[in-house]
Amino acid sequence: MDAYMVSLTTAAPDRVPEIIASALDDERVYHFGRLLNSPQVAELVATEQFAQYGRLLELFSFGVLTDYKTMAAQLPQLSPQQLSKLKYLTLVTLASNEKVLKYDTLIAELDCASEQEMEDLVIEAIYRDLVSAKLDQKRRLVEVDFVVGRDVRREDLPGLYAKLEAWSDVCDEALNGITQEIEASNAAVVAKRDNHREFVQSLQELRSAHAAATTTGEGLPRTDSQYESAEYQQEAQRIASGSH
């Protein structure tokens, strides 16, 4: 688009329609708001003679194929490249509004003669990085993952801002929920660490007490000999004496 904007600055008024047509034919260009809002184009399309080029730029900036059919008599005739581009832009608009598109809807909105033609158009749009989508031929659906944005009318900006604010609120709510979960998780980790520290401390105290008792002999459990009968002890002594 930059090359066309530069051309406008030095072009004579009668060459502006040619520059517009070249931009519309260019398969690399899919946004035309800068061209439409340029002083040179705005001044030219304000005249009755070139007003149709202003409507043409508005169509490619904001419109879809059905809009062209409605106002075709008020527009210059589209070249094959321009008609294909308008179909791609129509697909972009449809994919922006719905993430799952029915085959029948696409065939009608894109004015395709067959299902195969529609699929080829969608695949070509994917190759051009206009959309990222999967074709489900069994269910006859196109599932959209990503779609590029289109130019936005000034009057549509408030609605766009409202959507962005609503999305921001959802993000804030999700972030708050995540923050609370993180804080709860951190608290659980701290509590577990404290419990472990207390356990280790209690274990060390118990070991120290056991070691002290072993040294002094206090608190030790009775040996097996303490539980033997007097007769058993006497017999053990007799056997021990006889063995010497």
Accessible surface in RSA format (square Angstrom, percent):
REM  Atomic radii and reference values for relative SASA: ProtOr
REM  Chains: A
REM  Algorithm: Lee & Richards
REM  Probe-radius: 1.40
REM  Slices: 20
REM RES _ NUM      All-atoms   Total-Side   Main-Chain    Non-polar    All polar
REM                ABS   REL    ABS   REL    ABS   REL    ABS   REL    ABS   REL
RES MET A   1    46.93  24.3  18.33  12.1  28.61  68.1  18.33  15.6  28.61  37.9
RES ASP A   2    93.32  65.4  90.50  90.1   2.82   6.7  35.31  83.1  58.00  57.8
RES ALA A   3    72.33  66.5  59.98  92.6  12.36  28.1  67.87  95.6   4.46  11.8
RES TYR A   4    36.31  17.0  36.31  20.7   0.00   0.0  22.16  16.7  14.15  17.4
RES MET A   5    39.45  20.4  37.07  24.5   2.37   5.7  37.42  31.8   2.03   2.7
RES VAL A   6   101.49  66.8  99.74  90.3   1.75   4.2 101.41  88.1   0.07   0.2
RES SER A   7    43.06  36.4  36.64  48.9   6.42  14.8  13.46  28.7  29.60  41.5
RES LEU A   8     1.76   1.0   0.63   0.5   1.13   2.8   0.63   0.4   1.13   3.0
RES THR A   9    91.47  65.1  61.23  62.1  30.25  72.1  54.28  72.9  37.19  56.2
RES THR A  10   122.12  86.9  86.86  88.1  35.26  84.0  74.41 100.0  47.71  72.1
RES ALA A  11    20.94  19.3   0.00   0.0  20.94  47.6   2.64   3.7  18.30  48.5
RES ALA A  12    51.02  46.9  41.30  63.7   9.72  22.1  47.66  67.1   3.36   8.9
RES PRO A  13    91.71  66.8  89.29  81.4   2.42   8.8  91.71  75.7   0.00   0.0
RES ASP A  14   107.74  75.5  87.21  86.8  20.54  48.6  37.94  89.3  69.80  69.6
RES ARG A  15   104.42  43.8 104.05  53.0   0.37   0.9  45.98  62.8  58.44  35.4
RES VAL A  16     3.84   2.5   3.84   3.5   0.00   0.0   3.84   3.3   0.00   0.0
RES PRO A  17    14.73  10.7  13.59  12.4   1.14   4.2  13.98  11.5   0.75   4.6
RES GLU A  18   101.84  58.5  93.83  71.0   8.02  19.1  40.92  79.2  60.92  49.7
RES ILE A  19     6.55   3.7   4.92   3.7   1.63   3.9   6.55   4.7   0.00   0.0
RES ILE A  20     0.00   0.0   0.00   0.0   0.00   0.0   0.00   0.0   0.00   0.0
RES ALA A  21    35.34  32.5  35.17  54.3   0.17   0.4  35.34  49.8   0.00   0.0
RES SER A  22    48.71  41.2  40.68  54.3   8.03  18.5  21.26  45.3  27.45  38.5
RES ALA A  23     0.00   0.0   0.00   0.0   0.00   0.0   0.00   0.0   0.00   0.0
RES LEU A  24     0.06   0.0   0.00   0.0   0.06   0.1   0.00   0.0   0.06   0.1
RES ASP A  25    55.93  39.2  44.78  44.6  11.15  26.4  17.05  40.1  38.88  38.8
RES ASP A  26    18.74  13.1   9.06   9.0   9.68  22.9  13.80  32.5   4.94   4.9
RES GLU A  27   111.59  64.1 101.90  77.1   9.69  23.1  30.89  59.8  80.70  65.9
RES ARG A  28   195.56  82.1 162.62  82.9  32.94  78.4  76.52 104.6 119.04  72.1
RES VAL A  29    12.18   8.0   9.12   8.3   3.06   7.4  12.18  10.6   0.00   0.0
RES TYR A  30    21.32  10.0  15.93   9.1   5.39  14.0  15.40  11.6   5.91   7.3
RES HIS A  31    83.81  45.8  79.81  55.5   3.99  10.2  57.58  59.3  26.23  30.5
RES PHE A  32     0.00   0.0   0.00   0.0   0.00   0.0   0.00   0.0   0.00   0.0
RES GLY A  33    11.76  14.5   0.00   N/A  11.76  14.5  10.92  30.0   0.84   1.9
RES ARG A  34   130.26  54.7 119.56  60.9  10.70  25.5  68.16  93.1  62.10  37.6
RES LEU A  35     0.00   0.0   0.00   0.0   0.00   0.0   0.00   0.0   0.00   0.0
RES LEU A  36    25.58  14.2  20.73  14.8   4.84  12.2  20.73  14.6   4.84  13.0
RES ASN A  37    99.75  68.8  75.15  72.6  24.60  59.2  24.25  58.4  75.51  73.0
RES SER A  38     4.98   4.2   0.64   0.9   4.34  10.0   4.98  10.6   0.00   0.0
RES PRO A  39   103.68  75.6  94.46  86.1   9.21  33.5 101.56  83.8   2.12  13.2
RES GLN A  40    60.83  34.0  53.07  38.8   7.76  18.5  29.68  63.2  31.15  23.6
RES VAL A  41     0.00   0.0   0.00   0.0   0.00   0.0   0.00   0.0   0.00   0.0
RES ALA A  42    48.06  44.2  39.72  61.3   8.34  19.0  42.09  59.3   5.97  15.8
RES GLU A  43   134.33  77.1 122.90  93.0  11.43  27.2  50.16  97.0  84.16  68.7
RES LEU A  44    14.42   8.0  11.80   8.4   2.62   6.6  14.27  10.0   0.14   0.4
RES VAL A  45    28.10  18.5  19.84  18.0   8.25  19.9  19.84  17.2   8.25  22.4
RES ALA A  46    86.17  79.2  44.93  69.3  41.23  93.8  55.42  78.1  30.74  81.4
RES THR A  47    65.05  46.3  58.69  59.5   6.35  15.1  64.99  87.3   0.05   0.1
RES GLU A  48   170.62  98.0 145.58 110.1  25.04  59.6  63.87 123.5 106.75  87.2
RES GLN A  49   134.69  75.3 111.35  81.4  23.34  55.6  46.09  98.1  88.61  67.2
RES PHE A  50    31.75  15.9  31.75  19.7   0.00   0.0  31.75  19.3   0.00   0.0
RES ALA A  51    24.74  22.7  22.32  34.4   2.42   5.5  22.32  31.4   2.42   6.4
RES GLN A  52    58.39  32.7  57.59  42.1   0.81   1.9   7.55  16.1  50.84  38.6
RES TYR A  53    43.74  20.4  43.74  24.9   0.00   0.0  10.27   7.7  33.47  41.3
RES GLY A  54     6.03   7.4   0.00   N/A   6.03   7.4   6.03  16.5   0.00   0.0
RES ARG A  55    78.68  33.0  76.99  39.2   1.69   4.0  26.98  36.9  51.70  31.3
RES LEU A  56     5.66   3.2   5.66   4.1   0.00   0.0   5.66   4.0   0.00   0.0
RES LEU A  57     0.00   0.0   0.00   0.0   0.00   0.0   0.00   0.0   0.00   0.0
RES GLU A  58    84.94  48.8  83.97  63.5   0.96   2.3  13.77  26.6  71.17  58.1
RES LEU A  59     6.23   3.5   0.89   0.6   5.33  13.4   5.80   4.1   0.43   1.2
RES PHE A  60     0.42   0.2   0.00   0.0   0.42   1.1   0.00   0.0   0.42   1.2
RES SER A  61     0.45   0.4   0.00   0.0   0.45   1.0   0.05   0.1   0.40   0.6
RES PHE A  62    43.64  21.8  21.85  13.5  21.79  56.7  25.02  15.2  18.62  53.3
RES GLY A  63     4.33   5.3   0.00   N/A   4.33   5.3   4.33  11.9   0.00   0.0
RES VAL A  64    26.59  17.5  26.59  24.1   0.00   0.0  26.59  23.1   0.00   0.0
RES LEU A  65     2.29   1.3   2.29   1.6   0.00   0.0   2.29   1.6   0.00   0.0
RES THR A  66    57.66  41.0  55.87  56.6   1.79   4.3  44.48  59.7  13.18  19.9
RES ASP A  67    57.35  40.2  55.56  55.3   1.80   4.2  11.57  27.2  45.79  45.7
RES TYR A  68    36.36  17.0  36.36  20.7   0.00   0.0  18.13  13.6  18.23  22.5
RES LYS A  69   108.02  52.7  82.70  50.7  25.32  60.3  62.80  56.5  45.22  48.2
RES THR A  70   120.59  85.8  87.44  88.6  33.15  79.0  71.16  95.6  49.43  74.7
RES MET A  71    45.64  23.6  44.85  29.7   0.79   1.9  27.32  23.2  18.32  24.3
RES ALA A  72    41.15  37.8  31.79  49.1   9.36  21.3  31.79  44.8   9.36  24.8
RES ALA A  73   109.90 101.1  64.72  99.9  45.19 102.8  77.32 108.9  32.59  86.3
RES GLN A  74    96.63  54.0  88.78  64.9   7.85  18.7  31.80  67.7  64.83  49.2
RES LEU A  75    13.12   7.3   0.00   0.0  13.12  33.0   0.00   0.0  13.12  35.3
RES PRO A  76    26.68  19.4  17.92  16.3   8.76  31.8  26.35  21.8   0.32   2.0
RES GLN A  77   168.27  94.1 137.49 100.5  30.78  73.3  45.68  97.2 122.58  93.0
RES LEU A  78    18.18  10.1   2.69   1.9  15.49  38.9   2.81   2.0  15.38  41.4
RES SER A  79    30.71  26.0  23.38  31.2   7.33  16.9  29.80  63.5   0.91   1.3
RES PRO A  80   107.14  78.1  98.23  89.5   8.91  32.4 104.97  86.7   2.17  13.5
RES GLN A  81   106.94  59.8  97.49  71.2   9.45  22.5  40.37  85.9  66.57  50.5
RES GLN A  82    10.60   5.9  10.60   7.8   0.00   0.0   0.00   0.0  10.60   8.0
RES LEU A  83    65.97  36.7  65.97  47.2   0.00   0.0  65.97  46.3   0.00   0.0
RES SER A  84    50.12  42.4  48.89  65.2   1.23   2.8  16.68  35.5  33.44  46.8
RES LYS A  85     6.07   3.0   5.42   3.3   0.65   1.5   5.80   5.2   0.27   0.3
RES LEU A  86     0.00   0.0   0.00   0.0   0.00   0.0   0.00   0.0   0.00   0.0
RES LYS A  87    25.90  12.6  25.90  15.9   0.00   0.0   6.27   5.6  19.62  20.9
RES TYR A  88    18.55   8.7  18.53  10.5   0.02   0.0   3.64   2.7  14.91  18.4
RES LEU A  89     2.33   1.3   2.33   1.7   0.00   0.0   2.33   1.6   0.00   0.0
RES THR A  90     0.74   0.5   0.74   0.8   0.00   0.0   0.74   1.0   0.00   0.0
RES LEU A  91     2.53   1.4   2.53   1.8   0.00   0.0   2.53   1.8   0.00   0.0
RES VAL A  92     0.15   0.1   0.15   0.1   0.00   0.0   0.15   0.1   0.00   0.0
RES THR A  93    36.26  25.8  34.17  34.6   2.09   5.0  33.77  45.4   2.49   3.8
RES LEU A  94    31.07  17.3  30.67  21.9   0.40   1.0  30.95  21.7   0.13   0.3
RES ALA A  95     0.44   0.4   0.44   0.7   0.00   0.0   0.44   0.6   0.00   0.0
RES SER A  96    58.08  49.1  33.01  44.1  25.07  57.8  27.47  58.5  30.60  42.9
RES ASN A  97   106.77  73.6  77.56  75.0  29.21  70.3  24.61  59.2  82.17  79.4
RES GLU A  98   103.06  59.2 101.53  76.8   1.54   3.7  28.34  54.8  74.72  61.0
RES LYS A  99   103.77  50.6  98.90  60.7   4.88  11.6  84.51  76.1  19.26  20.5
RES VAL A 100    80.56  53.0  65.41  59.2  15.15  36.5  65.41  56.8  15.15  41.1
RES LEU A 101     6.50   3.6   5.31   3.8   1.19   3.0   6.50   4.6   0.00   0.0
RES LYS A 102   135.45  66.1 133.78  82.1   1.67   4.0  77.01  69.3  58.44  62.2
RES TYR A 103     0.47   0.2   0.00   0.0   0.47   1.2   0.00   0.0   0.47   0.6
RES ASP A 104    88.65  62.1  80.99  80.6   7.66  18.1  31.91  75.1  56.74  56.6
RES THR A 105    56.42  40.1  49.66  50.3   6.76  16.1  34.74  46.7  21.68  32.8
RES LEU A 106     0.00   0.0   0.00   0.0   0.00   0.0   0.00   0.0   0.00   0.0
RES ILE A 107    39.29  22.4  38.03  28.3   1.26   3.0  38.03  27.4   1.26   3.4
RES ALA A 108    69.95  64.3  48.57  75.0  21.38  48.6  58.73  82.7  11.22  29.7
RES GLU A 109    55.51  31.9  54.08  40.9   1.43   3.4   3.34   6.5  52.17  42.6
RES LEU A 110     0.00   0.0   0.00   0.0   0.00   0.0   0.00   0.0   0.00   0.0
RES ASP A 111    75.46  52.9  63.97  63.7  11.49  27.2   2.68   6.3  72.79  72.6
RES CYS A 112    12.59   9.5   0.00   0.0  12.59  29.6   0.65   1.6  11.94  12.9
RES ALA A 113    99.80  91.8  56.83  87.7  42.97  97.7  67.80  95.5  32.00  84.8
RES SER A 114    52.52  44.4  44.88  59.9   7.64  17.6  42.26  90.0  10.26  14.4
RES GLU A 115    65.07  37.4  59.69  45.2   5.38  12.8  21.61  41.8  43.46  35.5
RES GLN A 116   107.97  60.4 104.73  76.5   3.25   7.7  51.13 108.8  56.84  43.1
RES GLU A 117    65.52  37.6  59.94  45.3   5.58  13.3  34.54  66.8  30.98  25.3
RES MET A 118     0.00   0.0   0.00   0.0   0.00   0.0   0.00   0.0   0.00   0.0
RES GLU A 119     9.75   5.6   9.75   7.4   0.00   0.0   0.96   1.9   8.79   7.2
RES ASP A 120    73.14  51.2  67.23  66.9   5.91  14.0  28.92  68.1  44.22  44.1
RES LEU A 121    20.06  11.2  14.29  10.2   5.77  14.5  19.12  13.4   0.94   2.5
RES VAL A 122     0.43   0.3   0.43   0.4   0.00   0.0   0.43   0.4   0.00   0.0
RES ILE A 123    67.30  38.3  67.30  50.1   0.00   0.0  67.30  48.5   0.00   0.0
RES GLU A 124    61.16  35.1  60.78  46.0   0.38   0.9  15.86  30.7  45.29  37.0
RES ALA A 125     0.00   0.0   0.00   0.0   0.00   0.0   0.00   0.0   0.00   0.0
RES ILE A 126    47.43  27.0  42.97  32.0   4.46  10.8  42.97  30.9   4.46  12.1
RES TYR A 127   163.89  76.5 137.08  78.0  26.82  69.8  96.87  72.8  67.03  82.6
RES ARG A 128    74.87  31.4  51.88  26.4  22.99  54.7  24.94  34.1  49.93  30.3
RES ASP A 129   109.21  76.5 100.57 100.1   8.64  20.4  30.32  71.4  78.89  78.7
RES LEU A 130     7.46   4.2   7.46   5.3   0.00   0.0   7.46   5.2   0.00   0.0
RES VAL A 131     5.58   3.7   2.07   1.9   3.51   8.5   2.56   2.2   3.02   8.2
RES SER A 132    47.42  40.1  46.88  62.6   0.54   1.2  19.17  40.8  28.24  39.6
RES ALA A 133    15.81  14.5   0.76   1.2  15.05  34.2   0.84   1.2  14.97  39.7
RES LYS A 134   123.09  60.0 118.66  72.8   4.42  10.5  98.69  88.8  24.40  26.0
RES LEU A 135    47.60  26.5  19.15  13.7  28.45  71.5  19.25  13.5  28.35  76.3
RES ASP A 136    36.92  25.9  31.22  31.1   5.70  13.5  14.88  35.0  22.03  22.0
RES GLN A 137   116.90  65.4 102.86  75.2  14.04  33.4  28.48  60.6  88.42  67.1
RES LYS A 138   199.06  97.1 163.02 100.0  36.04  85.8 116.39 104.8  82.67  88.1
RES ARG A 139   138.06  58.0 115.59  58.9  22.47  53.5  60.86  83.2  77.21  46.8
RES ARG A 140    86.17  36.2  84.00  42.8   2.17   5.2  44.20  60.4  41.96  25.4
RES LEU A 141    29.86  16.6  29.86  21.4   0.00   0.0  29.86  21.0   0.00   0.0
RES VAL A 142     1.36   0.9   1.36   1.2   0.00   0.0   1.36   1.2   0.00   0.0
RES GLU A 143    52.66  30.2  52.66  39.8   0.00   0.0  14.41  27.9  38.25  31.2
RES VAL A 144    13.86   9.1   1.78   1.6  12.09  29.1   1.78   1.5  12.09  32.8
RES ASP A 145    86.77  60.8  51.79  51.5  34.98  82.7  25.63  60.3  61.14  61.0
RES PHE A 146   112.42  56.2 109.07  67.6   3.35   8.7 112.42  68.2   0.00   0.0
RES VAL A 147    24.21  15.9  11.18  10.1  13.03  31.4  11.18   9.7  13.03  35.3
RES VAL A 148    33.92  22.3  29.83  27.0   4.09   9.9  33.37  29.0   0.54   1.5
RES GLY A 149    51.78  63.9   0.00   N/A  51.78  63.9  38.08 104.5  13.69  30.7
RES ARG A 150    38.56  16.2  19.38   9.9  19.18  45.7  18.32  25.0  20.24  12.3
RES ASP A 151    33.57  23.5  18.37  18.3  15.20  35.9   8.33  19.6  25.24  25.2
RES VAL A 152    70.79  46.6  43.88  39.7  26.91  64.8  46.29  40.2  24.50  66.4
RES ARG A 153    93.35  39.2  90.12  45.9   3.24   7.7  16.29  22.3  77.06  46.7
RES ARG A 154   187.05  78.5 177.01  90.2  10.05  23.9  71.43  97.6 115.62  70.1
RES GLU A 155   127.33  73.1  98.38  74.4  28.95  68.9  62.27 120.4  65.06  53.1
RES ASP A 156    66.36  46.5  59.19  58.9   7.17  16.9  20.47  48.2  45.88  45.8
RES LEU A 157    54.37  30.3  54.37  38.9   0.00   0.0  54.37  38.2   0.00   0.0
RES PRO A 158    87.75  64.0  79.22  72.2   8.53  31.0  82.51  68.1   5.24  32.6
RES GLY A 159    40.17  49.5   0.00   N/A  40.17  49.5  35.86  98.4   4.31   9.6
RES LEU A 160    68.54  38.2  65.21  46.7   3.33   8.4  66.65  46.8   1.89   5.1
RES TYR A 161   121.27  56.6 120.29  68.4   0.99   2.6  87.42  65.7  33.85  41.7
RES ALA A 162    56.91  52.3  48.98  75.6   7.93  18.0  52.07  73.3   4.84  12.8
RES LYS A 163   151.55  73.9 143.56  88.1   7.98  19.0  90.21  81.2  61.33  65.3
RES LEU A 164    93.81  52.2  91.65  65.6   2.16   5.4  92.18  64.7   1.62   4.4
RES GLU A 165   113.83  65.4 111.31  84.2   2.52   6.0  39.28  76.0  74.55  60.9
RES ALA A 166    55.27  50.8  49.46  76.3   5.81  13.2  53.97  76.0   1.30   3.4
RES TRP A 167   164.07  65.8 159.47  77.2   4.60  10.8 138.87  74.0  25.20  40.9
RES SER A 168    48.52  41.0  46.92  62.6   1.60   3.7  20.57  43.8  27.95  39.2
RES ASP A 169    92.52  64.8  87.40  87.0   5.11  12.1  27.27  64.2  65.24  65.1
RES VAL A 170    96.09  63.2  94.87  85.9   1.23   3.0  95.41  82.9   0.68   1.9
RES CYS A 171    50.62  38.3  43.59  48.6   7.03  16.5  26.50  67.1  24.12  26.0
RES ASP A 172    74.39  52.1  73.46  73.1   0.93   2.2  21.12  49.7  53.28  53.1
RES GLU A 173   129.20  74.2 122.12  92.4   7.08  16.9  45.12  87.3  84.08  68.6
RES ALA A 174    54.23  49.9  41.37  63.8  12.85  29.2  52.57  74.0   1.66   4.4
RES LEU A 175   109.12  60.8 107.48  76.9   1.64   4.1 108.58  76.3   0.53   1.4
RES ASN A 176    86.88  59.9  85.50  82.6   1.38   3.3  17.80  42.8  69.08  66.8
RES GLY A 177    30.18  37.2   0.00   N/A  30.18  37.2  28.84  79.1   1.34   3.0
RES ILE A 178    93.81  53.4  93.07  69.3   0.74   1.8  93.15  67.1   0.66   1.8
RES THR A 179    56.80  40.4  56.36  57.1   0.44   1.0  42.74  57.4  14.05  21.2
RES GLN A 180   119.17  66.6 114.35  83.6   4.82  11.5  33.11  70.5  86.06  65.3
RES GLU A 181   125.03  71.8 116.88  88.4   8.14  19.4  43.56  84.3  81.47  66.5
RES ILE A 182    94.63  53.8  92.24  68.7   2.39   5.8  94.60  68.1   0.02   0.1
RES GLU A 183   106.84  61.3 100.08  75.7   6.75  16.1  39.98  77.3  66.85  54.6
RES ALA A 184    65.75  60.5  51.30  79.2  14.45  32.9  60.04  84.5   5.71  15.1
RES SER A 185    62.48  52.8  54.35  72.5   8.13  18.7  30.06  64.0  32.42  45.4
RES ASN A 186    82.99  57.2  81.67  78.9   1.32   3.2  22.80  54.9  60.19  58.2
RES ALA A 187    61.68  56.7  50.13  77.4  11.54  26.3  57.41  80.8   4.27  11.3
RES ALA A 188    62.91  57.8  50.18  77.4  12.73  29.0  58.38  82.2   4.53  12.0
RES VAL A 189    82.92  54.6  80.17  72.6   2.75   6.6  82.02  71.3   0.90   2.4
RES VAL A 190    66.18  43.5  66.18  59.9   0.00   0.0  66.18  57.5   0.00   0.0
RES ALA A 191    50.94  46.8  44.94  69.3   6.00  13.6  50.63  71.3   0.31   0.8
RES LYS A 192   158.05  77.1 154.09  94.5   3.95   9.4  99.19  89.3  58.86  62.7
RES ARG A 193   120.80  50.7 114.84  58.5   5.96  14.2  57.56  78.7  63.24  38.3
RES ASP A 194    53.26  37.3  52.97  52.7   0.29   0.7  17.51  41.2  35.75  35.7
RES ASN A 195    95.11  65.6  89.49  86.5   5.62  13.5  25.69  61.8  69.42  67.1
RES HIS A 196   112.66  61.6 107.49  74.7   5.18  13.2  74.74  77.0  37.92  44.1
RES ARG A 197   131.21  55.1 127.05  64.8   4.16   9.9  64.30  87.9  66.91  40.6
RES GLU A 198   108.71  62.4 106.84  80.8   1.87   4.5  40.01  77.4  68.70  56.1
RES PHE A 199   124.34  62.2 118.28  73.3   6.06  15.8 123.76  75.0   0.58   1.7
RES VAL A 200    52.07  34.3  52.07  47.1   0.00   0.0  52.07  45.2   0.00   0.0
RES GLN A 201    99.55  55.7  98.58  72.0   0.96   2.3  25.89  55.1  73.65  55.9
RES SER A 202    65.41  55.3  59.96  80.0   5.45  12.6  31.62  67.3  33.79  47.3
RES LEU A 203    58.57  32.6  55.06  39.4   3.51   8.8  58.10  40.8   0.46   1.2
RES GLN A 204   104.90  58.7 102.46  74.9   2.44   5.8  31.87  67.8  73.03  55.4
RES GLU A 205   103.78  59.6  94.82  71.7   8.96  21.3  43.57  84.3  60.21  49.2
RES LEU A 206   120.47  67.1 116.15  83.1   4.32  10.9 119.96  84.2   0.51   1.4
RES ARG A 207   153.30  64.4 147.17  75.0   6.13  14.6  54.00  73.8  99.31  60.2
RES SER A 208    73.86  62.4  62.09  82.9  11.77  27.1  38.53  82.1  35.33  49.5
RES ALA A 209    60.55  55.7  47.19  72.8  13.36  30.4  55.23  77.8   5.32  14.1
RES HIS A 210   122.90  67.2 117.34  81.6   5.56  14.2  77.09  79.5  45.81  53.3
RES ALA A 211    57.81  53.2  50.63  78.1   7.18  16.3  55.87  78.7   1.93   5.1
RES ALA A 212    58.38  53.7  49.57  76.5   8.81  20.0  57.65  81.2   0.73   1.9
RES ALA A 213    27.31  25.1  23.11  35.7   4.19   9.5  26.88  37.9   0.43   1.1
RES THR A 214    79.19  56.3  65.78  66.7  13.40  31.9  62.14  83.5  17.05  25.8
RES THR A 215   119.72  85.2  85.65  86.8  34.07  81.2  68.55  92.1  51.17  77.4
RES THR A 216    90.73  64.5  56.12  56.9  34.61  82.5  61.77  83.0  28.97  43.8
RES GLY A 217    40.71  50.2   0.00   N/A  40.71  50.2  19.99  54.8  20.72  46.4
RES GLU A 218   126.47  72.6 120.49  91.2   5.98  14.2  44.52  86.1  81.95  66.9
RES GLY A 219    80.52  99.3   0.00   N/A  80.52  99.3  40.71 111.7  39.81  89.2
RES LEU A 220    82.65  46.0  59.97  42.9  22.69  57.0  60.04  42.2  22.61  60.8
RES PRO A 221   116.75  85.1  94.35  86.0  22.40  81.4 106.56  88.0  10.20  63.4
RES ARG A 222   135.97  57.1 115.09  58.7  20.88  49.7  48.40  66.2  87.57  53.1
RES THR A 223    83.34  59.3  76.41  77.5   6.93  16.5  79.31 106.5   4.03   6.1
RES ASP A 224   120.09  84.1 113.96 113.4   6.13  14.5  32.98  77.6  87.11  86.9
RES SER A 225    60.92  51.5  56.81  75.8   4.11   9.5  37.60  80.1  23.32  32.7
RES GLN A 226    92.53  51.7  69.04  50.5  23.49  55.9  28.55  60.8  63.98  48.5
RES TYR A 227   150.49  70.3 115.33  65.6  35.16  91.5  91.61  68.8  58.87  72.6
RES GLU A 228    66.93  38.4  49.52  37.5  17.40  41.4  21.58  41.7  45.35  37.0
RES SER A 229    61.65  52.1  46.01  61.4  15.63  36.0  45.82  97.6  15.82  22.2
RES ALA A 230    65.13  59.9  53.26  82.2  11.87  27.0  57.46  80.9   7.67  20.3
RES GLU A 231   126.17  72.4 121.01  91.6   5.16  12.3  66.81 129.2  59.36  48.5
RES TYR A 232   130.12  60.8 124.20  70.7   5.92  15.4  82.56  62.0  47.56  58.6
RES GLN A 233    71.92  40.2  69.71  50.9   2.20   5.2  16.18  34.4  55.73  42.3
RES GLN A 234   121.39  67.9 115.59  84.5   5.80  13.8  36.70  78.1  84.69  64.2
RES GLU A 235    76.30  43.8  74.21  56.1   2.09   5.0  40.49  78.3  35.81  29.2
RES ALA A 236    48.70  44.8  37.68  58.1  11.02  25.1  43.78  61.6   4.92  13.0
RES GLN A 237   120.86  67.6 116.55  85.2   4.31  10.3  41.23  87.8  79.62  60.4
RES ARG A 238   149.45  62.7 141.55  72.2   7.90  18.8  73.42 100.3  76.02  46.1
RES ILE A 239   102.63  58.4  96.39  71.8   6.24  15.0 100.68  72.5   1.95   5.3
RES ALA A 240    50.57  46.5  44.77  69.1   5.80  13.2  50.50  71.1   0.07   0.2
RES SER A 241    77.57  65.5  62.21  83.0  15.36  35.4  37.11  79.0  40.46  56.7
RES GLY A 242    65.65  81.0   0.00   N/A  65.65  81.0  38.37 105.3  27.28  61.1
RES SER A 243    88.68  74.9  46.36  61.9  42.31  97.5  48.47 103.2  40.20  56.3
RES HIS A 244   188.91 103.2 126.02  87.6  62.89 160.9 117.03 120.6  71.88  83.6
END  Absolute sums over single chains surface
CHAIN  1 A    16491.1      14122.2       2368.9       9494.7       6996.4
END  Absolute sums over all chains
TOTAL         16491.1      14122.2       2368.9       9494.7       6996.4
